[in-house]
Structure formats: structure tokens, C-alpha cells
């Protein structure tokens, strides 16, 4: 194998490296120029606290609490 420094091939390696860097810079510039960034509207949240009065009607029976899942009769 020949030493690239002695045979003059180092010029090809440097040109290859420089060409890769130039291509990367060109892609970066192209992506920033053609990328249209849309402005987002500022979100405004409602900060008013609504207090709802809870009235308990004595005529209404309590709601029956039922389980969503039925348990097995026997535990394994």
C-alpha cells in the first residue's frame, strides 16, 4: 500500500472532504431559505373561576354506586 502523503493522493482526500462540507453547507442554506415558518397565535386561557352552587335535593335518593367490573366469587 502506498503512502498517500508521498504519492500525491492527499490532494484527492482534501478535495473530497471540502466537497462534502460544501454540500452540507448548501443543503443547510437551502433548508433555511425555503422553510416557511408560520406565525402561531398566542393562546389565551380563560382565567375566570366559575363557582357552581351545589344544591342537594332531599327528595332525590342517593345514587347507587355500582362497580364497573364484576368480581369473581372465588379468588384463585
Helices and strands as residue ranges (DSSP letters): H 4-7, H 10-33
